[in-house]
Amino acid sequence: MKEIQRFTLADLTLPMKTLFSGYLMVIGLGLLFAGAQIMMTHGMADGKVGLSVDDIIYSYHGNREGGSKLVSKLNGSMKDNAPPEVRLAMIKWAESGASQEEWDEKISMDVDQYCAPCHANMPGIPNITDKPVMDEMIKLDEGQSPSTLTRVSHIHLFGISFIFFFVGWIFTYATGISQMKKAIISSVPFLFLIVDVLSWWLTKWNPNFAWLVIIGGFGYSLSAAIMIFTALYQMWILPRRKAHPVDPPMQ
Ligand code: HEC
């Protein structure tokens, strides 16, 4: 299958080159910021700097083995705020299903006595003497909720596919790359995009899928980098090489 390519990046008019280049550079910058944002939000999820499989698991699957916030705080920074028997009673209550009866009979009194001095008075920390607020503290960390994932998934699919549509379109005007390679490089990001979004849901369900999130994200960043750099090179550097003294000067 041989086709004549009428339109190449090197021969574009100046305004088309500046238009394409402006778009590609802003998209490239956007991808860098997206990467930085992922490092800053998900990257710290496991408490350590740098993105790891654990971060992905904590973000999407949650830390279900780590127990509720109440229990982890009572074993951590809140440890000294109540005598051991009170702490243990609260932990047992939370881990045995946090019944309303026990809350009414005992736990709420303990909370009033030991926790309320700060938690009912200091602004900025949750008022756990209030049962609905306490309910939030005893929920297990299950990662992203389905409603958040649904919202983020559709925004991500629509938004990113626009990026790859135009980047890929510009890239199809490159020269010196076989049609088959161009077809693969420009369409593979869409596949990775689906892998990426699907892997969020799979990781929410089973943490073993966390590595797919990394592969998906890495895959389309790599193909975007190839397309952006190839296109910029062919628009601005290649024509100068062609115009080297052995060739007749360009008009
Ligand atoms: C001396 C004041 C003080 C007392 C007493 C106190 N807390 Fe706290 N608590 C804080 C502060 C300050 C924070 C926020 C910093 C942190 O998370 O360590 C906090 C955070 C928490 C959190 C996490 C809230 C969140 O949304 O991150 C929980 C749960 C908690 N405390 C439970 C308790 C319980 C249960 C008690 C009673 C046994 C208690 N605290 C007693 C000051 C106190």
Residues whose N, C-alpha, C, O or C-beta is under 5 A from the ligand:
A	BS01	HEC	K69 L70 K73 S77 M78 N81 A82 Y114 C115 C118 I125 P126 M137
